[in-house]
C-alpha cells in the first residue's frame, strides 16, 4: 500500500506523540488491572527517522517543519 506525503506527515506526528508518551511513562497498570507497555524508544526513533526521510523525499518537508532530535 502506497502512502501519500500527507499520510507520512500524519504518521510522523503520531510517532512523535508516541515518543513523548514513551519518555514520560514506559509501563504501567490500568485501573482494571491490565498491564500496558509503551513501544520501545529505539523503535520509535527508527520509525521517526524513516518517516522524516519519506516526508522530505516527497516534498512535504517544508510544510511539516521537520526537525531532528
N, C-alpha and C positions, 0 to 999 in steps of 0.2 A: 504494500500500500504506500503510495507516494503522499508526502505531506507538502503543503504549501508553506511559504515563508511565514505566513501568519500562524499556521499551526505550530511551526518550530518556535516562534516567538512566544506563543501561549504555553507550550510545554516548557520552555526555558524559564518563564515566570513561575510556573508550578514547581519546577526543580529548585529554584532559588527559595521559594517559600518553604519547601521541604528541608532545605539546608538550614534555614533559620530555625525551624522547629527542632531539627536534629541537634543543633547547637545548644538548645535550652533543655532538652529532655530526651534521653536515649531510650529508656524503657520505664514503663510504669504499669500499675494495675488500675483497672477501671472500678467504678463503684459496684458493678455487678460481679467483680472478682476475676474478670478476664485480664490476661496479660497482653500488653501491647508493646511491640518493638518497632522502633523507627528504622528507616533504611540506614545502611551504613554510610557514613560521611564520605568515605573514599569512592563509593559507587555513585553517590550524588554528584561529587566533584567531577568524576569522569563523564557523567551524563551532561552536566552543565557545560563542560568543555566541548563535547560533541555538538550540542545544540548551539553554542555560540558560533562554532565554525559553520554549522549549517545555515544559521541566520545570516552571518557575514557573507557567505558564498552565494546566497540567494538575493543579495542586495537589500535585505531588510535590516541590516545592522545599524544604519543611521537612525531609523525610526525607533529602534529598541533602546539605543543608548547602551550598547554592550560594554561591560566592564569586566575586569578580571580581579580575582582576589589574591 
